[in-house]
């Protein structure tokens, strides 16, 4: 297939979409720039014109996925908090099932940069939880409750996508109830 000439922004978007797909299904060390170029229908040189290398492409993919998940969660803006939370968890699990490989493992050569991007991803999830429950100024105890819950959600999503031991809807309902209980406990303890 001959390569198509595209404006730089459009080419970059195509390469990023291909990278997300490739990195989402294989570990970073198994993927080459040539793999991403082939998936994008472009040349290796085009990838290097748009990205500084595999690490830059990987981190850009992780960042883009964080933005996509945040947009998906932001659309869940009506109804009671518990219902919005359960719907958001459904999106989270679907998202994790498709892109978990990319989200679970950082870039092998630079774990610090990966941690930064993963932390930004988590911050978006924390913000979504606060918006869902109308929390504008969380106390330190509420922050701890939400951060602990998000860590549990990450683990549960990773475990479920790997082993499918339980019904996913039941896992999502359990996680939703856990957050409600944690938030109530944090509010009660903060009021003392």
LUMVEXDREN-946693 format. One record per residue (C-alpha): residue in one letter; x, y, z; residue number from 1. Coordinates in steps of 0.2 Angstrom, whole numbers. Example, Ala and Ser with C-alpha at 12.3 -4.5 7.8 and 13.67 -1.06 7.14 Angstrom:
<recs>
A,62,-22,39,1
S,68,-5,36,2
</recs>
This chain:
<recs>
X,0,0,0,1
X,7,17,-5,2
X,10,30,9,3
X,-2,45,9,4
X,3,63,11,5
X,-6,70,26,6
X,-4,86,36,7
X,7,84,51,8
X,-7,85,64,9
X,-17,72,55,10
X,-3,60,53,11
X,2,62,71,12
X,-16,58,76,13
X,-16,42,65,14
X,1,36,72,15
X,-5,39,90,16
X,-21,29,86,17
X,-11,15,79,18
X,1,16,94,19
X,-13,15,106,20
X,-20,-1,98,21
X,-3,-9,96,22
X,3,-5,114,23
X,-14,-9,121,24
X,-12,-27,116,25
X,7,-30,118,26
X,20,-26,130,27
X,31,-11,126,28
X,47,-21,124,29
X,38,-32,111,30
X,33,-17,100,31
X,45,-8,88,32
X,43,8,79,33
X,41,-2,63,34
X,26,-11,71,35
X,17,6,74,36
X,22,13,57,37
X,14,-3,49,38
X,-1,-2,59,39
X,-3,17,55,40
X,0,14,36,41
X,15,25,36,42
X,34,24,36,43
X,46,23,51,44
X,53,41,46,45
X,35,48,48,46
X,34,41,65,47
X,50,49,70,48
X,45,66,62,49
X,30,66,74,50
X,38,58,90,51
X,55,57,97,52
X,55,39,98,53
X,46,24,106,54
X,46,31,124,55
X,39,47,118,56
X,25,38,108,57
X,21,26,122,58
X,20,41,135,59
X,9,50,122,60
X,-2,35,121,61
X,-4,34,140,62
X,-8,52,141,63
X,-21,51,127,64
X,-30,36,135,65
X,-31,46,151,66
X,-39,60,142,67
X,-51,48,134,68
X,-56,40,150,69
X,-59,57,158,70
X,-70,62,144,71
X,-80,46,145,72
X,-82,48,164,73
X,-87,66,162,74
X,-102,62,151,75
X,-110,53,166,76
X,-117,69,173,77
X,-135,65,178,78
X,-144,55,190,79
X,-140,50,208,80
X,-121,49,212,81
X,-122,30,215,82
X,-130,27,198,83
X,-117,38,189,84
X,-103,29,199,85
X,-109,12,193,86
X,-110,18,175,87
X,-93,26,176,88
X,-86,10,183,89
X,-93,1,168,90
X,-84,12,157,91
X,-68,11,167,92
X,-69,-8,166,93
X,-72,-8,147,94
X,-58,4,145,95
X,-46,-6,156,96
X,-51,-22,147,97
X,-46,-14,130,98
X,-31,-4,135,99
X,-25,-12,152,100
X,-8,-18,145,101
X,-4,0,141,102
X,-10,6,157,103
X,-3,-7,169,104
X,15,-7,163,105
X,25,8,162,106
X,39,11,149,107
X,53,-1,153,108
X,67,12,151,109
X,59,26,160,110
X,48,21,175,111
X,48,38,182,112
X,40,46,167,113
X,27,32,166,114
X,23,35,184,115
X,20,53,181,116
X,8,49,167,117
X,-1,36,177,118
X,-3,48,191,119
X,-11,61,180,120
X,-23,47,174,121
X,-27,44,193,122
X,-29,62,196,123
X,-43,63,183,124
X,-52,48,191,125
X,-50,57,208,126
X,-58,73,201,127
X,-72,63,193,128
X,-76,55,210,129
X,-76,72,218,130
X,-88,79,205,131
X,-99,64,205,132
X,-102,66,224,133
X,-102,85,224,134
X,-86,86,234,135
X,-77,103,230,136
X,-65,103,245,137
X,-60,86,251,138
X,-53,84,268,139
X,-37,74,269,140
X,-46,59,275,141
X,-58,60,260,142
X,-43,61,249,143
X,-36,46,257,144
X,-53,37,255,145
X,-54,41,237,146
X,-36,37,233,147
X,-37,21,241,148
X,-53,16,232,149
X,-45,21,215,150
X,-30,10,219,151
X,-43,-4,223,152
X,-52,-1,207,153
X,-36,-2,197,154
X,-32,-19,205,155
X,-49,-26,203,156
X,-50,-21,185,157
X,-33,-29,181,158
X,-38,-44,191,159
X,-54,-46,182,160
X,-48,-43,165,161
X,-34,-56,168,162
X,-45,-70,176,163
X,-64,-66,174,164
X,-67,-75,191,165
X,-82,-65,195,166
X,-97,-57,186,167
X,-90,-40,181,168
X,-107,-31,185,169
X,-105,-39,203,170
X,-87,-32,205,171
X,-93,-15,199,172
X,-107,-15,211,173
X,-96,-20,225,174
X,-83,-7,221,175
X,-97,6,221,176
X,-104,1,238,177
X,-86,1,245,178
X,-84,19,239,179
X,-100,25,247,180
X,-95,16,264,181
X,-78,24,263,182
X,-84,41,260,183
X,-97,40,274,184
X,-84,34,286,185
X,-72,48,281,186
X,-85,61,283,187
X,-90,54,300,188
X,-72,53,306,189
X,-68,70,300,190
X,-83,77,310,191
X,-76,71,326,192
</recs>
